[in-house]
Amino acid sequence: MTYRVSLTARAEADADAAFVHIREVAPHRVHQWLRDLFMAMMTLADRPARCPFIPEADALGHPARHLLYGKRTGMYRIIFDIQE
């Protein structure tokens, strides 16, 4: 089954803020970073259940999961839920 991947307004704002920050510290890599971020998110269309539940899922009241993107201090957490 293929799922539709969509971003909330907050997720878009967070990605924009990260883009601005990375553009300031590593302008030569920022476009590759953004492209790879969206490519990572699009992998959720095929196999979203491969990602683990987040520790806060019980407090949120729904089974949210996360996909980690990046390395070391540039690690970003993409939080999502699966809707059948």
C-alpha positions as CSV (number, residue, x, y, z in Angstrom):
1,M,0.0,0.0,0.0
2,T,1.2,3.5,-0.8
3,Y,0.5,6.3,1.6
4,R,0.2,10.0,0.9
5,V,2.8,12.1,2.6
6,S,1.7,15.6,3.6
7,L,3.2,18.3,5.9
8,T,1.5,20.3,8.5
9,A,2.0,24.1,8.5
10,R,4.2,23.7,11.6
11,A,6.4,21.1,9.8
12,E,6.8,23.4,6.9
13,A,7.8,26.2,9.2
14,D,10.3,24.0,11.1
15,A,11.9,22.9,7.8
16,D,12.1,26.6,6.7
17,A,13.8,27.5,9.9
18,A,16.3,24.7,9.6
19,F,16.9,25.8,6.0
20,V,17.7,29.3,7.1
21,H,20.0,28.1,9.8
22,I,21.9,25.7,7.6
23,R,22.1,28.4,4.8
24,E,23.9,30.6,7.4
25,V,26.4,28.0,8.5
26,A,26.9,25.9,5.4
27,P,25.5,27.7,2.3
28,H,27.2,25.3,-0.1
29,R,25.3,22.4,1.3
30,V,21.9,23.8,2.0
31,H,20.2,22.9,-1.2
32,Q,21.4,19.3,-1.0
33,W,20.2,19.1,2.6
34,L,16.7,20.3,1.7
35,R,16.5,17.9,-1.3
36,D,17.6,15.0,0.8
37,L,15.2,15.9,3.6
38,F,12.3,15.8,1.3
39,M,13.6,12.6,-0.3
40,A,13.8,11.0,3.2
41,M,10.2,12.1,4.0
42,M,8.9,10.7,0.7
43,T,10.2,7.2,1.7
44,L,7.4,7.2,4.3
45,A,5.0,6.7,1.4
46,D,6.1,3.1,1.0
47,R,7.0,1.8,4.4
48,P,6.0,4.2,7.3
49,A,5.6,1.4,9.8
50,R,9.4,0.7,9.7
51,C,9.9,3.7,11.9
52,P,9.5,3.4,15.7
53,F,6.9,5.0,17.9
54,I,8.1,8.1,19.7
55,P,8.4,8.0,23.5
56,E,5.8,10.8,23.8
57,A,3.2,8.8,21.9
58,D,1.2,7.9,25.1
59,A,1.2,11.5,26.3
60,L,0.0,12.7,22.9
61,G,-2.8,10.1,22.9
62,H,-2.0,8.7,19.4
63,P,0.6,6.4,18.0
64,A,3.0,8.9,16.5
65,R,6.3,7.7,15.0
66,H,9.5,9.3,14.0
67,L,12.1,9.2,11.2
68,L,15.5,10.5,12.1
69,Y,17.3,12.5,9.4
70,G,20.8,13.8,9.4
71,K,24.0,13.1,11.4
72,R,25.4,14.1,14.8
73,T,24.5,17.7,15.7
74,G,22.5,18.0,12.5
75,M,20.0,15.3,13.4
76,Y,16.4,16.1,12.8
77,R,13.4,14.2,13.9
78,I,10.4,13.9,11.5
79,I,7.3,13.1,13.6
80,F,4.4,11.6,11.8
81,D,1.4,9.3,12.2
82,I,-0.1,6.8,9.8
83,Q,-3.7,7.2,8.8
84,E,-5.2,4.2,7.0
